[in-house]
């Protein structure tokens, strides 16, 4: 592959987009995110700013008391946080809410508790962004509308997101917890 003459640049000319492997002369290890840099730097910047989603399946046995479900590193903007019932929850006086505990500090509720008794499969529960508002049980099974999280996003720093389930674990049932977020600082992630 031809190169620019010495004194100018030693990078190869020609295609530089592709896999960073033995079949490509380009080494992308020094490319960093930059919103006004080269095309590759801009792509890295877009990738870092894209929303991400993490989900966690929970069987009935893990739905009890206060339990850490997600860990935040860095600063993130939470677009959606909630639960999808995947297996019917039985009748009973059970309530669910989410809380956030910043690293080294005390917990703060992200919503008030709502009743989950007899929740159907595909029932959605969403945090609406107001701490005093109950966890929204969406009116139509399987459908979450914008109004259900009208006051989002939430900005959270390093810490953990917990579920608080009011009673002992239900005999049957399962949910998938999910959080959609955007990192606000390099390296910010939810696991």
C-alpha positions as CSV (number, residue, x, y, z in Angstrom):
1,X,0.0,0.0,0.0
2,X,1.5,3.4,-0.9
3,X,2.4,5.9,1.8
4,X,2.8,9.6,2.0
5,X,6.4,10.6,1.5
6,X,8.6,10.9,4.6
7,X,8.4,14.2,6.4
8,X,4.6,14.4,6.1
9,X,3.0,11.4,7.6
10,X,3.8,7.7,7.8
11,X,0.2,6.5,8.0
12,X,-0.9,4.5,4.9
13,X,-3.2,6.1,2.5
14,X,-6.2,4.1,1.2
15,X,-9.0,2.6,3.2
16,X,-8.7,2.8,6.9
17,X,-12.1,1.7,7.9
18,X,-12.5,-2.0,8.7
19,X,-11.4,-4.5,11.3
20,X,-8.4,-3.8,13.4
21,X,-6.8,-7.2,12.8
22,X,-4.0,-8.9,10.7
23,X,-5.9,-8.2,7.5
24,X,-5.9,-4.4,8.0
25,X,-2.9,-2.1,8.2
26,X,-4.9,0.4,10.3
27,X,-4.4,0.4,14.1
28,X,-7.4,2.0,15.8
29,X,-6.0,1.7,19.4
30,X,-5.3,5.4,19.6
31,X,-8.7,6.6,18.3
32,X,-10.6,8.4,21.1
33,X,-14.1,10.0,21.3
34,X,-14.1,13.5,20.0
35,X,-17.2,15.3,18.7
36,X,-15.3,17.5,16.3
37,X,-12.4,15.2,15.4
38,X,-11.9,12.8,12.5
39,X,-14.6,10.6,11.2
40,X,-13.5,7.7,13.4
41,X,-13.3,10.0,16.5
42,X,-16.8,11.2,15.8
43,X,-18.1,7.7,15.5
44,X,-16.5,6.8,18.9
45,X,-18.2,9.9,20.3
46,X,-21.6,8.9,18.9
47,X,-21.1,5.3,20.3
48,X,-20.3,6.7,23.8
49,X,-23.4,8.9,23.8
50,X,-25.9,6.3,22.6
51,X,-28.4,5.0,25.0
52,X,-27.8,1.6,26.5
53,X,-30.0,-0.9,28.2
54,X,-29.4,-3.5,30.9
55,X,-31.9,-6.1,31.9
56,X,-32.0,-8.7,34.6
57,X,-34.4,-11.6,34.9
58,X,-35.7,-12.3,38.4
59,X,-37.4,-15.4,39.6
60,X,-40.0,-15.2,42.4
61,X,-37.4,-16.3,45.0
62,X,-35.3,-13.1,44.4
63,X,-38.3,-10.8,44.9
64,X,-38.0,-10.1,48.6
65,X,-36.9,-7.3,50.9
66,X,-34.3,-4.8,49.7
67,X,-31.9,-6.1,47.1
68,X,-29.3,-4.4,44.9
69,X,-30.0,-5.0,41.2
70,X,-27.9,-2.5,39.2
71,X,-24.5,-0.8,39.9
72,X,-23.7,2.6,38.4
73,X,-20.2,3.6,37.7
74,X,-19.8,7.3,36.7
75,X,-22.7,9.6,36.0
76,X,-25.7,8.5,33.9
77,X,-29.0,9.8,32.6
78,X,-31.7,7.2,33.2
79,X,-34.4,7.4,30.5
80,X,-36.5,4.4,31.6
81,X,-36.4,2.2,34.7
82,X,-39.0,-0.5,35.4
83,X,-40.1,-4.1,35.5
84,X,-41.9,-6.4,33.0
85,X,-43.8,-9.4,34.5
86,X,-42.7,-12.5,32.6
87,X,-44.6,-15.0,34.6
88,X,-47.9,-14.1,36.4
89,X,-47.4,-12.9,40.0
90,X,-49.8,-14.5,42.5
91,X,-52.4,-12.7,44.6
92,X,-51.1,-11.3,47.9
93,X,-50.3,-8.0,49.6
94,X,-47.0,-7.4,47.8
95,X,-45.6,-4.0,46.7
96,X,-42.6,-3.0,44.7
97,X,-40.5,0.2,44.5
98,X,-37.1,1.3,43.3
99,X,-34.5,3.2,45.4
100,X,-31.0,4.6,44.7
101,X,-28.1,4.5,47.2
102,X,-25.2,6.8,46.2
103,X,-21.8,5.3,47.0
104,X,-21.1,5.8,50.8
105,X,-24.5,7.6,51.4
106,X,-28.0,6.6,52.4
107,X,-30.8,5.4,50.1
108,X,-33.4,7.6,48.4
109,X,-36.6,6.2,46.9
110,X,-37.0,6.7,43.2
111,X,-40.7,6.1,43.4
112,X,-43.4,5.1,45.9
113,X,-44.5,1.5,46.2
114,X,-47.2,0.0,44.1
115,X,-49.2,-3.2,44.4
116,X,-48.0,-6.1,42.2
117,X,-50.6,-8.7,43.4
118,X,-52.0,-10.7,40.5
119,X,-50.0,-8.8,37.9
120,X,-50.5,-10.5,34.5
121,X,-47.7,-11.7,32.3
122,X,-46.4,-8.8,30.1
123,X,-47.6,-6.2,32.7
124,X,-45.2,-3.2,32.7
125,X,-44.3,-1.2,35.8
126,X,-42.4,2.1,35.1
127,X,-40.7,4.7,37.3
128,X,-42.2,8.1,36.2
129,X,-39.4,10.3,37.6
130,X,-41.2,11.8,40.6
131,X,-40.1,10.3,44.0
132,X,-43.5,10.7,45.6
133,X,-45.4,9.0,42.7
134,X,-46.1,5.3,42.9
135,X,-44.4,3.0,40.5
136,X,-46.7,3.2,37.5
137,X,-48.6,0.0,36.6
138,X,-49.3,0.6,32.9
139,X,-53.0,0.4,32.1
140,X,-52.7,-1.9,29.1
141,X,-50.8,-5.1,29.6
142,X,-47.7,-5.1,27.4
143,X,-48.0,-1.4,26.6
144,X,-45.9,1.4,28.2
145,X,-46.9,4.9,27.1
146,X,-44.9,8.1,27.4
147,X,-47.1,9.4,30.2
148,X,-46.0,6.5,32.4
149,X,-42.5,8.0,32.7
150,X,-43.4,11.6,31.8
151,X,-40.9,13.1,34.3
152,X,-37.9,11.2,33.2
153,X,-34.9,11.4,32.9
154,X,-33.2,11.0,36.2
155,X,-29.5,11.9,36.6
156,X,-27.7,9.5,38.9
157,X,-24.0,9.3,40.1
158,X,-22.1,6.3,41.3
159,X,-24.1,4.0,43.5
160,X,-26.6,1.2,43.3
161,X,-30.3,0.8,42.2
162,X,-32.3,-1.5,44.5
163,X,-35.7,-3.0,44.4
164,X,-37.7,-3.0,47.6
165,X,-40.4,-5.8,47.7
166,X,-42.7,-5.5,50.7
167,X,-43.3,-9.1,51.6
168,X,-41.7,-12.5,51.4
169,X,-41.1,-13.9,47.9
170,X,-44.2,-14.9,46.0
171,X,-44.7,-18.6,45.6
172,X,-44.5,-18.2,41.8
173,X,-43.9,-15.6,39.2
174,X,-41.0,-13.8,37.5
175,X,-40.0,-10.4,36.2
176,X,-37.4,-8.8,34.1
177,X,-36.0,-5.6,35.5
178,X,-34.6,-3.1,33.0
179,X,-32.9,0.3,32.8
180,X,-32.3,2.4,29.7
181,X,-29.6,5.0,30.2
182,X,-27.1,7.3,28.5
183,X,-23.6,7.7,29.9
184,X,-22.8,11.4,30.7
185,X,-19.1,11.0,31.4
186,X,-16.5,8.7,29.7
187,X,-16.6,5.2,31.1
188,X,-20.0,5.6,32.8
189,X,-21.8,2.3,32.8
190,X,-24.6,0.4,34.6
191,X,-24.0,-3.3,35.3
